[in-house]
Amino acid sequence: LGKCVNLSNMLEAPNEGDWGRRFEDVDADRIRMARFATVRVPIRFSAHAATTAPFAIDPVFMARAHHVVDTLLGQGLNVIVDMHHYEELFVDPDGHRDRFAALWKQVAAEFAAAPNNVWFELINEPNNRLNDSNLLSVLNPALAEVRKTNPTRPVVIGGQNWSGVGSLATVQYPSDPNLVATFHYYDPFEFTHQGAPWVTPVLPTGRVFGTTGDNRQLDDALRDVQDFMTRTGRVPFFGEDGSFAWV
């Protein structure tokens, strides 16, 4: 995958443009010129699909997602199609298991002819009631639908608690040779999310990085990743990090 960037706040918003500007085709060239190799594209398919079987995804939205992927591919970039912000699934995993699988059935069929450098990520950051105890029961049906049309395409899987680095120690994976583990890292939270308006209470600004505790925490996280690699033989994909920009 190489150097990767997230195409954030565009197709993952309730509607593209709600959280800032829409994707522009020239963005693909800008990303390539910045020397990125891969783009992770968070997409909120769940907000653009029927709530009753067969849970059809809006064809206009699907076409838009496909256009964004094709535009990125046209610049020689790898792409990860990431199902993002399916909040209802986290609240009621059992109630949304069938819909989740049906959404992936459609997405997988849509991209079945895509080149091998298009990867799928089943669900971003499992949390709330979707955790280690039921994760496989939700992921396996969706993965089975993917494999009907994409038998060998790489599929990214993250663990519970928003796929934090600690999830690598406990997550279980479906039996499939083409899975890629992932984790996200936003520690220390008091630094990366200072001033972020979605955090309650809002954290004070002015926090700097580099204390002894910060460095120890980073060392521990790197050790967790190395332990996972030694134990499983898998090389995980570092899917998200960053810091809220405040002024």
BATORMI-870306 format. One record per atom (N, C-alpha, C): residue in three letters; atom name; y, z, x. Coordinates in steps of 0.1 Angstrom, whole numbers. Each point is the difference from the previous one (the first is absolute). Layout:
residues N
<atom ALA CA <Y Z X>>;
...
END
This chain:
residues 247
<atom LEU N <-12 0 8>>;
<atom LEU CA <12 0 -8>>;
<atom LEU C <13 0 8>>;
<atom GLY N <-1 7 12>>;
<atom GLY CA <12 0 8>>;
<atom GLY C <12 8 -6>>;
<atom LYS N <12 -4 3>>;
<atom LYS CA <12 7 -4>>;
<atom LYS C <2 -4 -15>>;
<atom CYS N <1 10 -8>>;
<atom CYS CA <0 -2 -15>>;
<atom CYS C <13 7 -6>>;
<atom VAL N <5 -7 -11>>;
<atom VAL CA <11 6 -7>>;
<atom VAL C <-3 -1 -15>>;
<atom ASN N <4 10 -8>>;
<atom ASN CA <-1 1 -14>>;
<atom ASN C <11 -8 -7>>;
<atom LEU N <-3 -8 -10>>;
<atom LEU CA <10 -7 -8>>;
<atom LEU C <3 10 -12>>;
<atom SER N <8 10 4>>;
<atom SER CA <1 11 -10>>;
<atom SER C <11 -2 -10>>;
<atom ASN N <-2 6 -12>>;
<atom ASN CA <10 1 -11>>;
<atom ASN C <3 -13 -6>>;
<atom MET N <-9 -9 1>>;
<atom MET CA <2 -13 -7>>;
<atom MET C <-11 -2 -11>>;
<atom LEU N <-12 -5 3>>;
<atom LEU CA <-10 -2 -10>>;
<atom LEU C <-6 14 -4>>;
<atom GLU N <2 11 6>>;
<atom GLU CA <-5 12 -4>>;
<atom GLU C <9 8 -10>>;
<atom ALA N <12 -5 -1>>;
<atom ALA CA <9 6 -10>>;
<atom ALA C <-5 -3 -14>>;
<atom PRO N <4 7 -10>>;
<atom PRO CA <-4 -3 -14>>;
<atom PRO C <2 -15 -3>>;
<atom ASN N <12 -5 4>>;
<atom ASN CA <3 -14 -1>>;
<atom ASN C <7 -4 13>>;
<atom GLU N <-4 -11 6>>;
<atom GLU CA <7 -4 13>>;
<atom GLU C <15 -1 -2>>;
<atom GLY N <7 7 9>>;
<atom GLY CA <14 1 -1>>;
<atom GLY C <5 14 -5>>;
<atom ASP N <-9 8 -6>>;
<atom ASP CA <4 13 -5>>;
<atom ASP C <4 9 11>>;
<atom TRP N <-6 -1 11>>;
<atom TRP CA <2 9 11>>;
<atom TRP C <7 -6 12>>;
<atom GLY N <8 -11 -3>>;
<atom GLY CA <7 -7 11>>;
<atom GLY C <-1 -15 -2>>;
<atom ARG N <1 -7 10>>;
<atom ARG CA <0 -15 -2>>;
<atom ARG C <-14 -5 -1>>;
<atom ARG N <-1 -12 -5>>;
<atom ARG CA <-13 -7 -1>>;
<atom ARG C <-4 -6 13>>;
<atom PHE N <-13 -4 2>>;
<atom PHE CA <-4 -7 11>>;
<atom PHE C <6 -14 1>>;
<atom GLU N <5 -3 11>>;
<atom GLU CA <5 -14 3>>;
<atom GLU C <-9 -7 9>>;
<atom ASP N <-2 -13 -2>>;
<atom ASP CA <-10 -7 9>>;
<atom ASP C <4 1 14>>;
<atom VAL N <13 0 3>>;
<atom VAL CA <4 1 14>>;
<atom VAL C <-4 13 7>>;
<atom ASP N <-3 10 -8>>;
<atom ASP CA <-5 13 5>>;
<atom ASP C <-12 -2 9>>;
<atom ALA N <-9 -9 -4>>;
<atom ALA CA <-12 -3 8>>;
<atom ALA C <3 -4 14>>;
<atom ASP N <10 -9 1>>;
<atom ASP CA <5 -5 13>>;
<atom ASP C <6 12 8>>;
<atom ARG N <8 8 -7>>;
<atom ARG CA <6 12 7>>;
<atom ARG C <-10 9 5>>;
<atom ILE N <-11 2 -7>>;
<atom ILE CA <-11 9 4>>;
<atom ILE C <-7 -6 12>>;
<atom ARG N <-3 -13 0>>;
<atom ARG CA <-6 -6 11>>;
<atom ARG C <9 1 13>>;
<atom MET N <13 -3 -2>>;
<atom MET CA <9 0 11>>;
<atom MET C <1 14 6>>;
<atom ALA N <-2 11 -8>>;
<atom ALA CA <0 13 5>>;
<atom ALA C <-13 4 7>>;
<atom ARG N <-9 -10 2>>;
<atom ARG CA <-13 1 7>>;
<atom ARG C <-10 9 -7>>;
<atom PHE N <1 1 -13>>;
<atom PHE CA <-11 6 -7>>;
<atom PHE C <-12 -10 -2>>;
<atom ALA N <-12 5 0>>;
<atom ALA CA <-12 -8 -2>>;
<atom ALA C <-5 1 -14>>;
<atom THR N <2 11 -7>>;
<atom THR CA <-6 3 -13>>;
<atom THR C <11 5 -10>>;
<atom VAL N <-2 -3 -12>>;
<atom VAL CA <9 6 -11>>;
<atom VAL C <-9 6 -10>>;
<atom ARG N <2 13 -3>>;
<atom ARG CA <-7 7 -11>>;
<atom ARG C <9 -2 -12>>;
<atom VAL N <-6 -5 -11>>;
<atom VAL CA <8 -3 -12>>;
<atom VAL C <-4 9 -11>>;
<atom PRO N <7 11 -2>>;
<atom PRO CA <-3 9 -11>>;
<atom PRO C <4 -7 -14>>;
<atom ILE N <-10 0 -9>>;
<atom ILE CA <2 -7 -13>>;
<atom ILE C <-5 9 -11>>;
<atom ARG N <9 1 -10>>;
<atom ARG CA <-3 9 -12>>;
<atom ARG C <-6 -9 -11>>;
<atom PHE N <-12 -5 2>>;
<atom PHE CA <-7 -8 -10>>;
<atom PHE C <-2 8 -13>>;
<atom SER N <-1 13 1>>;
<atom SER CA <-3 8 -12>>;
<atom SER C <11 0 -10>>;
<atom ALA N <13 -3 4>>;
<atom ALA CA <11 0 -9>>;
<atom ALA C <2 -13 -6>>;
<atom HIS N <-8 -10 3>>;
<atom HIS CA <1 -14 -5>>;
<atom HIS C <-13 -4 -6>>;
<atom ALA N <-8 9 -5>>;
<atom ALA CA <-13 -4 -6>>;
<atom ALA C <-2 7 -14>>;
<atom ALA N <-8 -6 -8>>;
<atom ALA CA <-3 6 -13>>;
<atom ALA C <-7 13 1>>;
<atom THR N <2 8 -10>>;
<atom THR CA <-7 14 0>>;
<atom THR C <-13 0 -7>>;
<atom THR N <-4 -11 -6>>;
<atom THR CA <-13 -2 -6>>;
<atom THR C <-8 -11 6>>;
<atom ALA N <-13 1 -1>>;
<atom ALA CA <-9 -9 7>>;
<atom ALA C <3 -14 -6>>;
<atom PRO N <-1 -10 9>>;
<atom PRO CA <-4 0 14>>;
<atom PRO C <11 3 10>>;
<atom PHE N <11 6 -4>>;
<atom PHE CA <11 5 9>>;
<atom PHE C <6 -12 8>>;
<atom ALA N <4 -10 -7>>;
<atom ALA CA <5 -12 6>>;
<atom ALA C <13 3 7>>;
<atom ILE N <1 -5 12>>;
<atom ILE CA <13 1 8>>;
<atom ILE C <9 -12 -4>>;
<atom ASP N <13 4 -2>>;
<atom ASP CA <10 -10 -4>>;
<atom ASP C <-1 -12 10>>;
<atom PRO N <-2 -12 -5>>;
<atom PRO CA <-2 -12 10>>;
<atom PRO C <13 -3 7>>;
<atom VAL N <11 3 -5>>;
<atom VAL CA <13 -2 7>>;
<atom VAL C <1 10 12>>;
<atom PHE N <-4 12 -2>>;
<atom PHE CA <1 10 11>>;
<atom PHE C <-11 -4 10>>;
<atom MET N <-12 -4 -4>>;
<atom MET CA <-10 -3 9>>;
<atom MET C <5 -12 9>>;
<atom ALA N <6 -10 -7>>;
<atom ALA CA <5 -11 8>>;
<atom ALA C <11 4 10>>;
<atom ARG N <8 9 -4>>;
<atom ARG CA <10 5 9>>;
<atom ARG C <-6 7 12>>;
<atom ALA N <-10 8 -2>>;
<atom ALA CA <-7 7 11>>;
<atom ALA C <-7 -11 9>>;
<atom HIS N <-6 -10 -6>>;
<atom HIS CA <-6 -10 8>>;
<atom HIS C <10 -8 8>>;
<atom HIS N <12 -3 -6>>;
<atom HIS CA <10 -7 8>>;
<atom HIS C <5 8 12>>;
<atom VAL N <1 13 -2>>;
<atom VAL CA <5 9 12>>;
<atom VAL C <-11 -1 11>>;
<atom VAL N <-12 2 -4>>;
<atom VAL CA <-11 -1 10>>;
<atom VAL C <-1 -13 7>>;
<atom ASP N <1 -11 -8>>;
<atom ASP CA <0 -13 6>>;
<atom ASP C <12 -3 10>>;
<atom THR N <11 6 -4>>;
<atom THR CA <12 -2 8>>;
<atom THR C <-1 7 14>>;
<atom LEU N <-6 12 -1>>;
<atom LEU CA <-3 7 13>>;
<atom LEU C <-10 -7 8>>;
<atom LEU N <-11 -5 -6>>;
<atom LEU CA <-10 -7 7>>;
<atom LEU C <6 -12 7>>;
<atom GLY N <9 -7 -7>>;
<atom GLY CA <7 -12 5>>;
<atom GLY C <7 3 13>>;
<atom GLN N <3 12 3>>;
<atom GLN CA <7 3 13>>;
<atom GLN C <-10 6 10>>;
<atom GLY N <-13 -2 -3>>;
<atom GLY CA <-10 4 9>>;
<atom GLY C <-3 15 1>>;
<atom LEU N <4 7 -11>>;
<atom LEU CA <-2 14 -1>>;
<atom LEU C <-13 4 -7>>;
<atom ASN N <-6 11 4>>;
<atom ASN CA <-11 6 -7>>;
<atom ASN C <6 8 -12>>;
<atom VAL N <-8 1 -11>>;
<atom VAL CA <5 7 -12>>;
<atom VAL C <-10 9 -5>>;
<atom ILE N <4 12 -4>>;
<atom ILE CA <-8 10 -7>>;
<atom ILE C <5 1 -14>>;
<atom VAL N <-8 -4 -10>>;
<atom VAL CA <3 2 -14>>;
<atom VAL C <-4 14 -4>>;
<atom ASP N <10 8 -3>>;
<atom ASP CA <-2 14 -2>>;
<atom ASP C <4 4 -15>>;
<atom MET N <-10 5 -7>>;
<atom MET CA <3 5 -14>>;
<atom MET C <7 13 1>>;
<atom HIS N <12 1 -5>>;
<atom HIS CA <9 11 3>>;
<atom HIS C <5 6 -13>>;
<atom HIS N <3 13 0>>;
<atom HIS CA <6 7 -11>>;
<atom HIS C <-7 -1 -13>>;
<atom TYR N <-14 0 1>>;
<atom TYR CA <-7 1 -13>>;
<atom TYR C <-1 15 -3>>;
<atom GLU N <11 5 -5>>;
<atom GLU CA <1 15 -2>>;
<atom GLU C <-9 5 -11>>;
<atom GLU N <-3 -8 -10>>;
<atom GLU CA <-9 4 -11>>;
<atom GLU C <-14 3 5>>;
<atom LEU N <-4 -8 10>>;
<atom LEU CA <-13 2 6>>;
<atom LEU C <-1 14 7>>;
<atom PHE N <11 5 6>>;
<atom PHE CA <-1 13 6>>;
<atom PHE C <0 11 -9>>;
<atom VAL N <6 -2 -12>>;
<atom VAL CA <0 11 -10>>;
<atom VAL C <-13 0 -8>>;
<atom ASP N <-6 -12 -2>>;
<atom ASP CA <-13 -1 -9>>;
<atom ASP C <-9 -10 7>>;
<atom PRO N <-7 4 11>>;
<atom PRO CA <-9 -10 7>>;
<atom PRO C <-11 -5 -9>>;
<atom ASP N <-6 9 -8>>;
<atom ASP CA <-11 -5 -9>>;
<atom ASP C <5 -10 -10>>;
<atom GLY N <12 3 -6>>;
<atom GLY CA <5 -8 -11>>;
<atom GLY C <5 -14 5>>;
<atom HIS N <3 -1 13>>;
<atom HIS CA <5 -13 5>>;
<atom HIS C <-10 -7 9>>;
<atom ARG N <-12 6 2>>;
<atom ARG CA <-9 -6 9>>;
<atom ARG C <-3 -15 -4>>;
<atom ASP N <-3 -3 -12>>;
<atom ASP CA <-3 -13 -5>>;
<atom ASP C <12 -10 2>>;
<atom ARG N <12 5 -4>>;
<atom ARG CA <12 -8 2>>;
<atom ARG C <2 -3 14>>;
<atom PHE N <-1 10 9>>;
<atom PHE CA <2 -2 14>>;
<atom PHE C <-10 -11 6>>;
<atom ALA N <-13 0 -4>>;
<atom ALA CA <-9 -10 4>>;
<atom ALA C <3 -13 -6>>;
<atom ALA N <5 -1 -12>>;
<atom ALA CA <4 -12 -6>>;
<atom ALA C <12 -7 6>>;
<atom LEU N <9 9 5>>;
<atom LEU CA <12 -6 7>>;
<atom LEU C <-4 -6 13>>;
<atom TRP N <-9 7 7>>;
<atom TRP CA <-5 -6 13>>;
<atom TRP C <-9 -12 -2>>;
<atom LYS N <-7 -1 -11>>;
<atom LYS CA <-7 -12 -3>>;
<atom LYS C <9 -12 -1>>;
<atom GLN N <12 2 -6>>;
<atom GLN CA <9 -11 -2>>;
<atom GLN C <7 -3 14>>;
<atom VAL N <5 10 7>>;
<atom VAL CA <6 -2 12>>;
<atom VAL C <-9 -7 10>>;
<atom ALA N <-12 5 1>>;
<atom ALA CA <-10 -6 9>>;
<atom ALA C <-2 -14 -3>>;
<atom ALA N <-2 -4 -12>>;
<atom ALA CA <-2 -14 -4>>;
<atom ALA C <12 -8 3>>;
<atom GLU N <12 5 -2>>;
<atom GLU CA <13 -7 3>>;
<atom GLU C <1 -4 15>>;
<atom PHE N <-5 9 9>>;
<atom PHE CA <1 -2 14>>;
<atom PHE C <-13 -3 7>>;
<atom ALA N <-10 -4 -8>>;
<atom ALA CA <-13 -3 6>>;
<atom ALA C <0 -12 10>>;
<atom ALA N <9 -9 -2>>;
<atom ALA CA <1 -11 9>>;
<atom ALA C <10 2 12>>;
<atom ALA N <6 12 1>>;
<atom ALA CA <9 3 10>>;
<atom ALA C <-7 0 14>>;
<atom PRO N <7 -2 11>>;
<atom PRO CA <-6 1 13>>;
<atom PRO C <-4 14 3>>;
<atom ASN N <-8 1 11>>;
<atom ASN CA <-6 13 3>>;
<atom ASN C <10 10 5>>;
<atom ASN N <12 -4 3>>;
<atom ASN CA <10 10 4>>;
<atom ASN C <8 6 -11>>;
<atom VAL N <-5 -2 -12>>;
<atom VAL CA <5 7 -12>>;
<atom VAL C <-10 11 -3>>;
<atom TRP N <4 13 1>>;
<atom TRP CA <-8 11 -2>>;
<atom TRP C <4 7 -14>>;
<atom PHE N <-9 8 -5>>;
<atom PHE CA <3 7 -13>>;
<atom PHE C <0 15 4>>;
<atom GLU N <9 7 -7>>;
<atom GLU CA <0 15 1>>;
<atom GLU C <-2 5 -15>>;
<atom LEU N <-11 7 -2>>;
<atom LEU CA <-4 3 -14>>;
<atom LEU C <10 8 -7>>;
<atom ILE N <5 11 6>>;
<atom ILE CA <10 8 -7>>;
<atom ILE C <8 8 11>>;
<atom ASN N <13 0 -2>>;
<atom ASN CA <8 8 9>>;
<atom ASN C <0 15 -3>>;
<atom GLU N <-2 7 10>>;
<atom GLU CA <1 15 0>>;
<atom GLU C <-6 7 -12>>;
<atom PRO N <-13 1 -1>>;
<atom PRO CA <-6 8 -10>>;
<atom PRO C <6 14 0>>;
<atom ASN N <3 5 -12>>;
<atom ASN CA <5 14 0>>;
<atom ASN C <-2 6 -14>>;
<atom ASN N <5 12 -2>>;
<atom ASN CA <-1 7 -13>>;
<atom ASN C <-15 1 -4>>;
<atom ARG N <-5 -5 -11>>;
<atom ARG CA <-13 2 -4>>;
<atom ARG C <-10 -11 6>>;
<atom LEU N <5 -9 7>>;
<atom LEU CA <-9 -9 8>>;
<atom LEU C <-1 5 14>>;
<atom ASN N <-12 5 3>>;
<atom ASN CA <-2 7 13>>;
<atom ASN C <-14 -2 4>>;
<atom ASP N <-4 6 11>>;
<atom ASP CA <-13 -2 6>>;
<atom ASP C <-11 2 -10>>;
<atom SER N <2 9 -10>>;
<atom SER CA <-11 3 -9>>;
<atom SER C <-4 -12 -9>>;
<atom ASN N <10 -9 -3>>;
<atom ASN CA <-3 -11 -9>>;
<atom ASN C <5 -14 5>>;
<atom LEU N <4 0 13>>;
<atom LEU CA <6 -12 5>>;
<atom LEU C <-10 -12 0>>;
<atom LEU N <-12 3 4>>;
<atom LEU CA <-10 -11 1>>;
<atom LEU C <-4 -5 -14>>;
<atom SER N <0 9 -10>>;
<atom SER CA <-3 -5 -14>>;
<atom SER C <10 -9 -5>>;
<atom VAL N <12 1 5>>;
<atom VAL CA <11 -9 -4>>;
<atom VAL C <1 -13 8>>;
<atom LEU N <-2 2 13>>;
<atom LEU CA <1 -11 9>>;
<atom LEU C <-12 -10 -1>>;
<atom ASN N <-12 5 -1>>;
<atom ASN CA <-12 -8 0>>;
<atom ASN C <0 -11 -11>>;
<atom PRO N <4 3 -12>>;
<atom PRO CA <0 -11 -10>>;
<atom PRO C <11 -11 3>>;
<atom ALA N <11 4 6>>;
<atom ALA CA <10 -9 3>>;
<atom ALA C <-4 -9 12>>;
<atom LEU N <-6 7 10>>;
<atom LEU CA <-5 -8 12>>;
<atom LEU C <-11 -10 -5>>;
<atom ALA N <-9 4 -9>>;
<atom ALA CA <-10 -9 -5>>;
<atom ALA C <6 -12 -6>>;
<atom GLU N <11 1 -7>>;
<atom GLU CA <7 -11 -6>>;
<atom GLU C <6 -9 11>>;
<atom VAL N <5 6 10>>;
<atom VAL CA <6 -8 11>>;
<atom VAL C <-11 -8 7>>;
<atom ARG N <-12 6 2>>;
<atom ARG CA <-10 -6 8>>;
<atom ARG C <-7 -12 -8>>;
<atom LYS N <2 -1 -13>>;
<atom LYS CA <-5 -11 -7>>;
<atom LYS C <7 -13 4>>;
<atom THR N <12 1 4>>;
<atom THR CA <8 -13 3>>;
<atom THR C <4 0 15>>;
<atom ASN N <0 12 7>>;
<atom ASN CA <4 1 13>>;
<atom ASN C <-10 9 8>>;
<atom PRO N <-12 -6 3>>;
<atom PRO CA <-11 8 5>>;
<atom PRO C <3 6 14>>;
<atom THR N <8 -6 8>>;
<atom THR CA <2 6 14>>;
<atom THR C <14 3 3>>;
<atom ARG N <9 -1 -9>>;
<atom ARG CA <14 2 3>>;
<atom ARG C <3 15 4>>;
<atom PRO N <7 3 10>>;
<atom PRO CA <3 14 4>>;
<atom PRO C <7 7 -12>>;
<atom VAL N <-4 12 -2>>;
<atom VAL CA <6 8 -11>>;
<atom VAL C <3 14 6>>;
<atom VAL N <13 4 -2>>;
<atom VAL CA <5 12 6>>;
<atom VAL C <-2 12 -10>>;
<atom ILE N <-5 11 5>>;
<atom ILE CA <-2 12 -8>>;
<atom ILE C <7 12 6>>;
<atom GLY N <7 8 -9>>;
<atom GLY CA <7 12 5>>;
<atom GLY C <-6 12 -8>>;
<atom GLY N <2 12 6>>;
<atom GLY CA <-6 12 -6>>;
<atom GLY C <10 8 -8>>;
<atom GLN N <-4 11 -4>>;
<atom GLN CA <7 9 -10>>;
<atom GLN C <13 5 7>>;
<atom ASN N <8 7 -8>>;
<atom ASN CA <13 6 4>>;
<atom ASN C <9 -10 7>>;
<atom TRP N <2 -11 -8>>;
<atom TRP CA <9 -10 5>>;
<atom TRP C <-4 -7 13>>;
<atom SER N <-13 1 3>>;
<atom SER CA <-6 -6 12>>;
<atom SER C <7 5 13>>;
<atom GLY N <3 13 0>>;
<atom GLY CA <5 6 12>>;
<atom GLY C <-10 0 11>>;
<atom VAL N <4 2 12>>;
<atom VAL CA <-9 0 11>>;
<atom VAL C <-12 9 -2>>;
<atom GLY N <3 11 -7>>;
<atom GLY CA <-11 10 -2>>;
<atom GLY C <-11 -5 -9>>;
<atom SER N <3 -11 -7>>;
<atom SER CA <-11 -5 -9>>;
<atom SER C <-11 -7 8>>;
<atom LEU N <3 -4 12>>;
<atom LEU CA <-10 -7 8>>;
<atom LEU C <-12 9 3>>;
<atom ALA N <2 13 -1>>;
<atom ALA CA <-11 10 3>>;
<atom ALA C <-10 1 -11>>;
<atom THR N <4 -4 -13>>;
<atom THR CA <-9 3 -11>>;
<atom THR C <-3 -12 -9>>;
<atom VAL N <8 -11 2>>;
<atom VAL CA <-2 -11 -9>>;
<atom VAL C <-14 -7 1>>;
<atom GLN N <-6 -4 -11>>;
<atom GLN CA <-12 -7 0>>;
<atom GLN C <3 -15 -4>>;
<atom TYR N <-8 -9 6>>;
<atom TYR CA <3 -14 -2>>;
<atom TYR C <-12 -6 -7>>;
<atom PRO N <3 -10 -9>>;
<atom PRO CA <-11 -8 -6>>;
<atom PRO C <-8 -7 11>>;
<atom SER N <-12 -2 -3>>;
<atom SER CA <-9 -7 9>>;
<atom SER C <3 -15 1>>;
<atom ASP N <7 -4 10>>;
<atom ASP CA <5 -13 1>>;
<atom ASP C <4 -3 15>>;
<atom PRO N <-4 -10 6>>;
<atom PRO CA <3 -2 14>>;
<atom PRO C <14 -5 3>>;
<atom ASN N <7 -4 -11>>;
<atom ASN CA <13 -6 3>>;
<atom ASN C <12 8 -6>>;
<atom LEU N <-2 13 2>>;
<atom LEU CA <10 10 -4>>;
<atom LEU C <8 4 12>>;
<atom VAL N <13 3 -2>>;
<atom VAL CA <9 5 10>>;
<atom VAL C <6 13 -5>>;
<atom ALA N <-1 10 8>>;
<atom ALA CA <6 13 -3>>;
<atom ALA C <15 0 2>>;
<atom THR N <8 8 -8>>;
<atom THR CA <14 0 3>>;
<atom THR C <5 15 -2>>;
<atom PHE N <11 2 6>>;
<atom PHE CA <7 13 -2>>;
<atom PHE C <15 -2 1>>;
<atom HIS N <8 9 -5>>;
<atom HIS CA <14 0 0>>;
<atom HIS C <5 13 7>>;
<atom TYR N <12 -1 6>>;
<atom TYR CA <5 11 8>>;
<atom TYR C <15 2 -2>>;
<atom TYR N <4 10 -7>>;
<atom TYR CA <15 3 -2>>;
<atom TYR C <4 14 5>>;
<atom ASP N <-7 5 10>>;
<atom ASP CA <3 13 5>>;
<atom ASP C <9 -1 13>>;
<atom PRO N <9 11 2>>;
<atom PRO CA <2 11 -9>>;
<atom PRO C <8 -4 -12>>;
<atom PHE N <-4 4 -12>>;
<atom PHE CA <6 -4 -13>>;
<atom PHE C <15 3 -1>>;
<atom GLU N <3 12 6>>;
<atom GLU CA <14 5 0>>;
<atom GLU C <9 -10 8>>;
<atom PHE N <-5 -7 9>>;
<atom PHE CA <7 -10 7>>;
<atom PHE C <0 -14 -7>>;
<atom THR N <-12 -5 -3>>;
<atom THR CA <-1 -13 -5>>;
<atom THR C <6 -2 -14>>;
<atom HIS N <1 12 -8>>;
<atom HIS CA <5 -1 -14>>;
<atom HIS C <12 8 -2>>;
<atom GLN N <8 3 11>>;
<atom GLN CA <12 7 -2>>;
<atom GLN C <10 -8 -8>>;
<atom GLY N <6 6 -11>>;
<atom GLY CA <9 -7 -8>>;
<atom GLY C <-5 -10 -10>>;
<atom ALA N <-14 -2 0>>;
<atom ALA CA <-6 -9 -10>>;
<atom ALA C <2 5 -14>>;
<atom PRO N <6 -8 -9>>;
<atom PRO CA <3 5 -13>>;
<atom PRO C <-12 2 -9>>;
<atom TRP N <-12 -5 4>>;
<atom TRP CA <-11 1 -9>>;
<atom TRP C <-8 13 4>>;
<atom VAL N <4 8 10>>;
<atom VAL CA <-6 12 3>>;
<atom VAL C <7 12 -6>>;
<atom THR N <-7 9 -7>>;
<atom THR CA <6 11 -7>>;
<atom THR C <-5 13 6>>;
<atom PRO N <9 9 5>>;
<atom PRO CA <14 -3 2>>;
<atom PRO C <3 -9 11>>;
<atom VAL N <12 -7 0>>;
<atom VAL CA <3 -9 11>>;
<atom VAL C <1 8 13>>;
<atom LEU N <-6 -6 10>>;
<atom LEU CA <0 7 13>>;
<atom LEU C <13 -2 7>>;
<atom PRO N <5 11 7>>;
<atom PRO CA <12 -1 7>>;
<atom PRO C <0 -11 12>>;
<atom THR N <11 -6 2>>;
<atom THR CA <0 -10 11>>;
<atom THR C <4 7 13>>;
<atom GLY N <-1 -8 11>>;
<atom GLY CA <3 5 13>>;
<atom GLY C <-12 4 8>>;
<atom ARG N <-12 -1 -6>>;
<atom ARG CA <-12 4 7>>;
<atom ARG C <-3 -11 11>>;
<atom VAL N <-2 5 12>>;
<atom VAL CA <-3 -10 11>>;
<atom VAL C <-15 2 4>>;
<atom PHE N <-5 -11 6>>;
<atom PHE CA <-14 1 4>>;
<atom PHE C <-1 3 15>>;
<atom GLY N <-11 7 3>>;
<atom GLY CA <-3 2 14>>;
<atom GLY C <-2 14 4>>;
<atom THR N <-2 9 -9>>;
<atom THR CA <-2 14 3>>;
<atom THR C <-15 1 6>>;
<atom THR N <-2 12 5>>;
<atom THR CA <-14 2 5>>;
<atom THR C <-10 -1 -11>>;
<atom GLY N <4 6 -12>>;
<atom GLY CA <-9 -1 -11>>;
<atom GLY C <-2 -15 -5>>;
<atom ASP N <10 -8 0>>;
<atom ASP CA <-1 -14 -3>>;
<atom ASP C <-10 -7 9>>;
<atom ASN N <2 2 13>>;
<atom ASN CA <-9 -7 9>>;
<atom ASN C <-15 5 -1>>;
<atom ARG N <-1 13 -3>>;
<atom ARG CA <-14 5 -1>>;
<atom ARG C <-6 -6 -13>>;
<atom GLN N <8 -1 -10>>;
<atom GLN CA <-5 -6 -13>>;
<atom GLN C <-4 -15 2>>;
<atom LEU N <7 -7 8>>;
<atom LEU CA <-3 -14 3>>;
<atom LEU C <-13 -1 8>>;
<atom ASP N <-1 9 10>>;
<atom ASP CA <-12 0 9>>;
<atom ASP C <-12 3 -9>>;
<atom ASP N <1 10 -9>>;
<atom ASP CA <-11 3 -9>>;
<atom ASP C <-4 -12 -9>>;
<atom ALA N <10 -7 -5>>;
<atom ALA CA <-3 -12 -8>>;
<atom ALA C <-7 -11 8>>;
<atom LEU N <4 -2 12>>;
<atom LEU CA <-7 -10 9>>;
<atom LEU C <-14 4 3>>;
<atom ARG N <-2 13 1>>;
<atom ARG CA <-13 5 2>>;
<atom ARG C <-9 -2 -12>>;
<atom ASP N <6 2 -12>>;
<atom ASP CA <-8 -3 -12>>;
<atom ASP C <-4 -14 -1>>;
<atom VAL N <9 -9 4>>;
<atom VAL CA <-4 -14 -1>>;
<atom VAL C <-11 -3 10>>;
<atom GLN N <1 5 12>>;
<atom GLN CA <-10 -2 10>>;
<atom GLN C <-13 6 -4>>;
<atom ASP N <0 11 -6>>;
<atom ASP CA <-13 6 -5>>;
<atom ASP C <-6 -8 -10>>;
<atom PHE N <8 -6 -9>>;
<atom PHE CA <-5 -9 -11>>;
<atom PHE C <-7 -12 7>>;
<atom MET N <7 -6 10>>;
<atom MET CA <-6 -12 6>>;
<atom MET C <-13 3 7>>;
<atom THR N <0 12 7>>;
<atom THR CA <-12 4 7>>;
<atom THR C <-12 2 -10>>;
<atom ARG N <3 6 -11>>;
<atom ARG CA <-10 4 -10>>;
<atom ARG C <-5 -12 -8>>;
<atom THR N <8 -9 -3>>;
<atom THR CA <-3 -11 -9>>;
<atom THR C <-2 -14 6>>;
<atom GLY N <6 -1 12>>;
<atom GLY CA <0 -14 6>>;
<atom GLY C <10 -9 -6>>;
<atom ARG N <8 5 -10>>;
<atom ARG CA <11 -8 -7>>;
<atom ARG C <13 1 7>>;
<atom VAL N <8 -10 1>>;
<atom VAL CA <13 0 5>>;
<atom VAL C <10 0 -12>>;
<atom PRO N <7 11 -3>>;
<atom PRO CA <8 0 -12>>;
<atom PRO C <13 -8 1>>;
<atom PHE N <4 -5 -12>>;
<atom PHE CA <13 -7 -1>>;
<atom PHE C <11 11 -3>>;
<atom PHE N <10 0 8>>;
<atom PHE CA <11 9 -2>>;
<atom PHE C <10 -7 -10>>;
<atom GLY N <-1 4 -13>>;
<atom GLY CA <6 -8 -10>>;
<atom GLY C <14 3 -3>>;
<atom GLU N <5 12 2>>;
<atom GLU CA <14 3 -4>>;
<atom GLU C <4 12 10>>;
<atom ASP N <13 -2 4>>;
<atom ASP CA <8 11 5>>;
<atom ASP C <14 -3 -2>>;
<atom GLY N <9 8 5>>;
<atom GLY CA <14 -3 -2>>;
<atom GLY C <8 13 -2>>;
<atom SER N <13 -2 -2>>;
<atom SER CA <9 11 -2>>;
<atom SER C <11 -5 -10>>;
<atom PHE N <4 8 -9>>;
<atom PHE CA <11 -3 -10>>;
<atom PHE C <13 -1 8>>;
<atom ALA N <7 -11 -3>>;
<atom ALA CA <13 -3 7>>;
<atom ALA C <11 6 -9>>;
<atom TRP N <8 10 5>>;
<atom TRP CA <10 6 -7>>;
<atom TRP C <13 -1 7>>;
<atom VAL N <11 -1 -8>>;
<atom VAL CA <13 -1 7>>;
<atom VAL C <10 11 -7>>;
END
